Amino acid sequence: MTETVNMHQAKSTLSRLVERALAGEDVIIARNGEPLVRLVPVAKERKPRVPGRLKGKVWMAPDFDEMSEEELRDWEGR
């Protein structure tokens, strides 16, 4: 939903308008009914992925994916 508010109303309800923009609503601020700016959240800066960062910290048992015949039958619904 888009909400257009005049400058005076935006000054007195800025906190509410910011919350609505953070929630994903489209908020436009106008002067004398003419749209001037759109209020949008600032994108969070993402850190680049570092390959191998968990090397030596993760361990899996050699048989972690092995199943007994009974488990296999249950899994396959036989």
N, C-alpha and C positions, 0 to 999 in steps of 0.2 A: 504494500500500500504506500502511496506517495502522499506526503504531507508537505504543503507549502505554507510557510509562515512568514509574516512581515517582520522586518528588522526589530521593531519595538517588542513584539511578542517573543522573538527569539532571544532578546536580551534578558527578558524576565523568566524565561523557561528553558534556559540553555541546558541545565543538567538533565531535564526530562528529554530534550531533543537528542542529547548525546546518547543517553540510554537507548532510545529508540533506534538511532543509527547503529549502535553496537549490536542491537538485536536483529539487524538486517533490513530495517525499514529505510525507505528512500526519504530523506529530509532535505527540502529545498528552502533556502532563505531568500526572500524577495524584498525589494524596496518599492513602495508604491504599487504593489501588485506585479512588478516585473522581476522574474526570477534572476538571481545574481550568482548564487553559489549552491553547491550541493555538499551536505555534511556526510562524510564517509569515514569509516574507521581506518586507522593506519595499519597496514599489513605488518605482521610480526616478522622480524628478520630471522631467517632460518640459517643455522650453521651448516656448512657443507659436510656431507658424510665422509668419514674417514675409513677406507677399507682396512680390514684386519685389526680394528680397534679392540675386538674381544678375543683375539688370538691368545690361546693358552688359558682363557678364563672359562671356556665352555667345554664340558666333558659329556660324552655319551657312551653308555655301555656298549660293548661290541654286539650284544644281542638285543638291543632296545627295540628292534622291529620284528623280532621273531615271535611266532605264536605257536601254541600247542595245537594239536589236531582239533581238540575240543573247542578252543577259542576260535580257530579258523572256521569250523562248522557253524558256530554261533554267529560269527561275523557275516558269513555268506548266507545264512538263513537256511542251511541244509538240515 
